[in-house]
Amino acid sequence: NNTVGCNSQTEIIQVCSSCPLCYIRQTNTWVGPTSGLWHEDLFFWSTGNIPTLCDEVAIPGGKIVTLAAGTNAECFTLSIEAGGEIQVPETAILQVQCTQE
């Protein structure tokens, strides 16, 4: 019986994606191929969505995720396992809301 947008964790996370200070965060892990583009396919991410400011992004070892030139991406935190990599070209922007917890 909550208000619209607060009836499930999924609804709250969707509402949260527009909020820069997240109260509910979720881990969104790259599950795509060995290498790929951040925005290429939402099914390359464990949540089925491209990361938002509410996501704690995890890049597993052996995976390379690249931002396309001229694109912007965002996440709450970013963790990269040993052997993993994120490539951000000079013309792309990756905003990580919280660099230390």
C-alpha positions in Angstrom: 0.0 0.0 0.0 2.9 2.3 -0.6 2.8 5.3 -2.9 3.5 4.8 -6.6 7.1 4.1 -7.2 7.6 2.6 -3.8 5.8 -0.8 -4.0 8.8 -2.9 -4.8 12.6 -2.8 -4.8 12.5 -2.6 -8.7 10.3 0.4 -8.6 12.4 2.1 -6.0 15.6 1.4 -7.9 14.0 2.9 -11.1 13.0 6.0 -9.2 16.4 6.2 -7.6 18.1 6.3 -11.0 17.2 10.0 -11.3 18.5 10.7 -7.8 22.2 11.6 -7.4 22.3 10.5 -3.7 21.1 7.0 -3.7 19.4 5.4 -0.7 19.1 2.0 -2.4 22.1 0.8 -4.4 22.5 -2.5 -6.3 25.5 -4.2 -7.8 25.5 -4.3 -11.6 28.2 -6.7 -12.9 29.5 -6.9 -16.5 28.4 -10.4 -17.7 28.9 -9.7 -21.3 31.7 -11.0 -23.6 35.4 -10.7 -22.9 35.3 -7.1 -24.3 32.5 -4.8 -25.2 31.0 -1.3 -25.1 29.4 0.0 -21.8 26.2 1.1 -23.7 26.2 -1.6 -26.4 23.7 -4.1 -24.9 21.8 -3.9 -21.6 21.9 -7.7 -21.3 25.7 -7.4 -20.9 24.9 -6.2 -17.4 23.7 -8.5 -14.6 20.6 -6.3 -13.8 19.5 -6.2 -17.4 20.1 -2.4 -17.4 22.9 -0.1 -18.3 24.4 1.3 -15.0 23.0 4.4 -13.4 24.2 6.6 -10.6 22.6 4.1 -8.1 24.7 1.1 -9.4 27.8 -0.3 -7.8 29.5 -1.4 -11.0 31.7 -4.5 -10.9 34.1 -5.4 -13.8 35.3 -9.0 -13.4 38.8 -10.2 -14.1 39.5 -10.9 -17.7 36.8 -8.5 -19.0 37.4 -5.2 -20.8 34.6 -2.6 -20.9 35.0 0.4 -23.1 33.1 3.7 -23.3 32.5 4.7 -26.9 34.1 8.0 -27.9 31.9 11.0 -27.0 29.6 9.0 -24.6 28.8 9.6 -20.9 28.4 6.9 -18.3 27.8 7.0 -14.6 27.7 4.7 -11.5 27.8 5.0 -7.8 31.0 3.0 -7.2 33.3 1.1 -9.6 35.3 -2.0 -8.7 37.6 -3.7 -11.1 38.9 -7.1 -10.3 42.5 -8.0 -11.1 42.8 -8.6 -14.8 39.7 -6.5 -15.5 39.9 -3.2 -17.3 37.7 -0.2 -18.1 38.8 2.0 -21.1 37.6 5.6 -21.2 38.7 7.6 -24.3 39.6 11.2 -23.9 36.3 12.3 -25.4 34.1 10.1 -23.1 33.1 10.8 -19.5 32.7 8.3 -16.7 31.2 9.8 -13.5 31.7 7.7 -10.4 29.6 9.2 -7.6 31.5 7.7 -4.7 35.2 6.8 -5.0 35.5 5.6 -1.4 33.0 4.1 1.0 
